[in-house]
Amino acid sequence: MANTKSATKAARQTLRRTAVNKARSSQVKSSVRKVEEAIASGDKAAAKAALAAAQPVLMRSAQKQVVHKKAASRKVSRLTARLKAMA
């Protein structure tokens, strides 16, 4: 348990940040899963739309340091490559 006023505040902030980061992380996973499902189904138009929606979500989460910047870029790059390979 926090003993000082500043430690109590830090504990509250940690809880708040954890909740926000979990939500962002979940949003990233959902958007990436939608792209992968569209690619698996073979629907190129849906996959393209899903990737267009997922890319800003990934990059925003990288900017907010939920996901590492290079990890987000790598994920976008690999999804784009898989989309191109569908043709």
VMD Tcl script that draws the C-alpha trace (Angstrom):
set ca {
  {0.00 0.00 0.00}
  {1.21 3.53 -0.79}
  {2.50 5.40 2.25}
  {2.84 8.95 0.94}
  {0.44 11.31 -0.81}
  {2.54 11.27 -3.99}
  {2.72 7.45 -4.01}
  {-1.09 7.28 -3.63}
  {-1.49 9.60 -6.60}
  {1.01 7.57 -8.63}
  {-0.96 4.41 -7.86}
  {-4.18 6.06 -9.09}
  {-2.45 7.24 -12.27}
  {-1.09 3.75 -12.92}
  {-4.58 2.25 -12.69}
  {-5.95 4.86 -15.09}
  {-3.10 4.44 -17.58}
  {-3.33 0.65 -17.44}
  {-7.04 0.79 -18.31}
  {-6.41 3.12 -21.26}
  {-3.49 1.05 -22.53}
  {-5.48 -2.19 -22.28}
  {-8.27 -0.62 -24.33}
  {-5.80 0.60 -26.97}
  {-4.05 -2.77 -27.07}
  {-7.38 -4.54 -27.51}
  {-8.34 -2.15 -30.32}
  {-5.04 -2.91 -32.10}
  {-5.56 -6.67 -31.82}
  {-9.14 -6.42 -33.09}
  {-8.22 -4.30 -36.10}
  {-5.32 -6.58 -37.04}
  {-7.54 -9.65 -36.66}
  {-10.13 -8.11 -39.01}
  {-7.45 -7.64 -41.68}
  {-6.15 -11.20 -41.24}
  {-9.68 -12.64 -41.44}
  {-10.40 -10.66 -44.61}
  {-7.15 -11.91 -46.16}
  {-7.97 -15.49 -45.15}
  {-11.46 -15.23 -46.70}
  {-9.90 -14.05 -49.97}
  {-11.93 -10.84 -50.18}
  {-9.38 -8.33 -51.43}
  {-11.68 -5.28 -51.22}
  {-12.61 -6.04 -47.60}
  {-8.97 -6.70 -46.74}
  {-7.93 -3.39 -48.27}
  {-10.62 -1.53 -46.32}
  {-9.71 -3.31 -43.09}
  {-6.02 -2.48 -43.57}
  {-6.87 1.17 -44.23}
  {-8.74 1.19 -40.91}
  {-6.08 -0.77 -39.00}
  {-3.03 1.23 -40.08}
  {-3.92 4.48 -38.23}
  {-4.91 2.49 -35.14}
  {-1.53 0.73 -35.13}
  {0.47 3.89 -35.70}
  {-1.49 5.82 -33.06}
  {-0.86 3.06 -30.53}
  {2.84 3.23 -31.40}
  {2.79 6.98 -30.88}
  {1.19 6.47 -27.46}
  {3.83 3.81 -26.69}
  {1.35 0.97 -26.28}
  {3.15 -0.92 -29.05}
  {6.75 -0.30 -30.06}
  {7.11 1.97 -33.09}
  {9.08 -0.58 -35.12}
  {6.74 -3.42 -34.13}
  {3.76 -1.42 -35.44}
  {5.58 -0.58 -38.69}
  {6.58 -4.22 -39.14}
  {2.98 -5.36 -38.60}
  {1.65 -2.86 -41.18}
  {4.39 -3.84 -43.63}
  {3.67 -7.56 -43.32}
  {-0.08 -7.10 -43.66}
  {0.45 -4.93 -46.75}
  {2.73 -7.57 -48.25}
  {0.12 -10.27 -47.63}
  {-2.53 -8.07 -49.24}
  {-0.36 -7.56 -52.32}
  {0.33 -11.31 -52.53}
  {-3.42 -11.96 -52.89}
  {-3.41 -10.68 -56.48}
}
mol new
graphics top color blue
foreach p $ca { graphics top sphere $p radius 0.5 }
foreach p [lrange $ca 0 end-1] q [lrange $ca 1 end] { graphics top cylinder $p $q radius 0.2 }
display resetview
